[in-house]
């Protein structure tokens, strides 16, 4: 049976993902003087942390290859400020959601979902959740569409912080996490979007290391041990995400699910991924 945390993650993730799948967020951030979409990514996502060094962002974002973060941080903070990036990202994402959702953006169901998701989003424990804790210092927007996006993002980053803890507990490194996910989805590592650009020797070394640990078999796919490792990571991620929803009554959880379903369906349909 699917856990509450997994079920609601799947319904809230499409709202959060407009930050990466719609043009409005990148356009709003690029208008600040940033150079490219990866500048926009790091400025928008890392802004709640303030002007911390690249090494700190790399540790928190975890699955970027060595050197990728440093190509953008701290340079982006010579071009704009964290507060400006926070504002631009929120405005761009709200505009994208409003465009995609159309008439659904002004329904009582969306406003209700925004309020319930916000109630959950500000209730989760912050211990060990660095990015979530930074985001939670920001006030929730009043406007319902922006409020829903912000709550979905809080809950997503809370889950993401827990996911990193689960990966670390299994000894899975950042690039290894991408390989593990790709192979579990039936995609060869060298074809997977987040690592296909890495030098062949670098990616081969990661795969060879996982094979030596028994996570990948001779065929190049996950071994039984690799599949079980992936299952444990996902189960622990769900368990660590669950406390965010403890504050909601069973009737509120049902209402949130009901209200989110048509929104998630519409947002998913507009995603290029």
C-alpha positions in Angstrom: 0.0 0.0 0.0 1.3 3.4 -1.0 2.3 5.6 2.0 0.7 9.0 2.7 4.0 10.7 2.2 4.6 9.0 -1.2 1.0 9.7 -2.4 1.1 13.4 -1.5 4.6 13.8 -2.9 3.4 12.6 -6.2 0.5 15.1 -6.1 2.6 18.0 -4.9 5.7 17.5 -7.1 4.1 18.8 -10.3 3.5 22.2 -8.6 7.1 22.4 -7.4 8.5 21.3 -10.7 7.3 24.3 -12.7 10.5 25.9 -11.4 12.4 23.7 -13.8 9.8 22.8 -16.5 8.2 26.2 -17.3 9.9 29.2 -18.9 8.5 31.9 -16.5 10.8 31.1 -13.6 14.0 31.1 -15.7 12.9 34.3 -17.5 12.3 36.1 -14.2 15.7 35.0 -12.8 17.5 35.8 -16.1 16.0 39.3 -16.0 18.2 39.9 -12.9 21.3 39.7 -15.1 22.2 36.0 -14.8 24.1 34.4 -17.7 22.2 31.1 -18.3 19.6 28.6 -17.1 22.1 27.0 -14.7 22.8 30.3 -13.1 19.1 30.7 -12.7 18.8 27.2 -11.2 21.5 27.8 -8.5 20.4 31.3 -7.8 16.7 30.3 -7.4 17.3 27.1 -5.4 20.2 28.2 -3.2 19.0 31.7 -2.4 17.4 30.8 0.9 20.8 29.7 2.2 22.3 33.2 1.6 25.7 33.8 0.2 27.4 30.6 1.3 30.4 29.1 -0.4 30.1 26.6 -3.3 31.3 23.8 -1.1 28.3 24.3 1.2 25.8 24.3 -1.7 27.5 21.3 -3.2 27.2 19.4 0.1 23.5 20.3 0.4 22.6 19.7 -3.3 24.6 16.5 -3.1 24.2 14.9 -6.5 26.0 17.4 -8.7 29.3 16.3 -10.0 32.5 17.9 -8.5 33.0 21.4 -9.9 29.5 21.9 -11.3 28.3 24.1 -8.4 31.5 26.2 -8.4 30.9 27.2 -12.0 28.0 29.3 -10.7 28.5 30.1 -7.0 29.6 32.6 -5.8 29.6 34.3 -9.2 25.8 34.6 -9.3 25.9 36.8 -6.2 28.0 39.3 -8.1 25.1 39.7 -10.5 22.1 39.7 -8.1 21.1 39.1 -4.4 19.6 36.1 -2.7 16.4 38.2 -1.8 16.0 39.3 -5.4 16.4 35.7 -6.6 13.8 34.5 -4.0 11.3 37.0 -5.2 11.9 36.4 -8.9 11.6 32.7 -8.6 8.3 32.8 -6.6 6.8 35.3 -9.0 7.9 33.3 -12.1 6.6 30.0 -10.7 3.3 31.5 -9.7 2.9 33.0 -13.2 3.7 29.6 -14.7 1.2 27.8 -12.6 -1.5 30.3 -13.2 -0.9 30.1 -17.0 -1.0 26.3 -17.0 -3.9 25.9 -14.6 -6.2 28.4 -16.3 -9.5 28.5 -14.6 -8.4 26.0 -12.0 -6.1 28.7 -10.5 -9.1 30.6 -9.1 -11.1 27.7 -7.6 -11.9 27.2 -3.9 -10.2 23.8 -4.3 -6.8 25.3 -5.1 -7.1 27.8 -2.2 -8.0 24.9 0.1 -5.1 22.8 -1.1 -2.7 25.8 -0.6 -3.8 26.2 3.0 -3.6 22.5 3.9 -0.3 22.1 2.1 1.0 25.2 3.9 -0.1 23.8 7.3 1.9 20.6 6.6 4.8 22.5 5.1 5.5 24.6 8.2 5.0 21.8 10.7 7.8 19.4 9.8 10.9 19.0 11.9 14.0 21.0 10.8 16.7 18.9 12.5 19.1 17.8 9.9 17.1 19.5 7.1 19.3 22.3 6.0 17.7 23.4 2.8 14.2 22.9 4.2 15.1 24.9 7.3 16.4 27.8 5.2 13.2 27.8 3.1 11.0 27.7 6.2 12.4 31.0 7.3 10.6 32.6 4.4 7.0 33.8 4.9 4.2 31.9 3.1 2.8 34.0 0.2 -0.8 35.3 0.7 -1.9 34.7 -3.0 -3.2 31.1 -3.2 -1.3 30.0 -6.4 2.0 31.3 -5.1 1.2 29.9 -1.6 0.6 26.4 -3.1 3.9 26.5 -5.1 5.8 27.6 -2.0 4.2 24.9 0.2 4.9 22.2 -2.5 8.5 23.4 -2.6 9.0 23.3 1.1 7.6 19.8 1.3 9.7 18.7 -1.7 12.9 20.1 -0.1 12.1 18.5 3.3 11.7 15.2 1.5 14.9 15.9 -0.5 16.9 16.5 2.7 15.6 13.2 4.0 16.5 11.5 0.8 20.1 12.6 1.1 20.2 11.2 4.6 18.8 7.9 3.2 21.5 7.8 0.4 24.3 8.6 2.9 23.1 5.8 5.2 23.5 3.3 2.3 26.9 4.7 1.3 25.5 6.0 -2.1 27.4 9.0 -3.4 26.0 11.9 -5.5 26.7 10.5 -9.0 26.0 7.0 -7.8 22.5 8.2 -6.8 21.8 9.1 -10.4 23.2 5.8 -11.7 21.1 3.9 -9.2 18.0 5.8 -10.2 18.6 5.5 -13.9 19.2 1.7 -13.8 16.1 1.2 -11.6 14.1 3.0 -14.3 15.6 0.9 -17.1 17.8 3.6 -18.5 21.5 3.1 -19.1 23.6 5.4 -17.0 25.3 7.0 -20.1 21.8 8.0 -21.4 20.5 9.5 -18.2 20.0 13.3 -18.4 21.8 14.3 -15.2 25.0 12.4 -15.9 25.2 11.7 -19.6 27.3 14.9 -20.0 30.1 13.6 -17.7 33.4 12.5 -19.2 33.1 8.8 -20.1 36.1 7.8 -17.9 34.5 9.6 -14.9 31.1 7.9 -15.3 32.7 4.5 -16.1 34.7 4.8 -12.8 31.5 5.3 -10.9 29.7 2.4 -12.5 32.8 0.2 -12.0 32.9 1.1 -8.4 29.2 0.2 -8.0 29.8 -3.1 -9.7 32.7 -3.9 -7.4 30.3 -3.3 -4.5 27.8 -5.7 -5.9 25.2 -3.1 -6.8 25.5 -3.7 -10.5 25.8 -7.1 -12.1 27.8 -8.2 -15.1 25.0 -7.2 -17.5 25.3 -3.6 -16.5 22.0 -3.5 -14.7 21.1 -3.5 -11.0 21.9 -6.7 -9.2 19.5 -8.0 -6.6 21.6 -6.2 -3.9 21.3 -3.0 -6.0 17.5 -3.3 -6.3 17.2 -3.9 -2.5 19.4 -1.0 -1.8 17.2 1.3 -3.9 14.1 -0.1 -2.2 15.5 0.6 1.2 16.4 4.2 0.2 13.0 4.9 -1.1 11.3 3.4 2.0 13.4 5.4 4.3 12.8 8.5 2.3 9.1 8.0 2.7 9.4 7.4 6.4 11.5 10.5 6.9 9.0 12.6 4.9 6.0 11.4 6.8 6.2 13.7 9.9 5.3 16.7 7.8 1.8 15.3 7.3 1.2 14.3 11.0 -0.4 17.6 11.7 -3.3 17.0 9.2 -6.4 15.1 10.3 -7.5 12.1 8.2 -10.3 14.2 6.7 -7.8 17.0 5.8 -5.5 14.5 4.2 -8.4 13.2 2.1 -9.4 16.7 1.2 -5.9 17.7 0.2 -5.6 14.6 -2.0 -8.9 15.3 -3.7 -8.1 18.9 -4.3 -4.6 18.3 -5.6 -5.5 15.6 -8.1 -6.9 17.7 -10.9 -4.2 20.3 -10.4 -1.4 17.7 -10.6 -3.0 16.1 -13.7 -3.1 19.5 -15.5 0.4 20.5 -14.4 1.8 17.0 -15.4 0.2 17.3 -18.8 2.0 20.5 -19.5 5.4 19.2 -18.4 8.0 18.4 -21.1 9.4 15.5 -19.1 
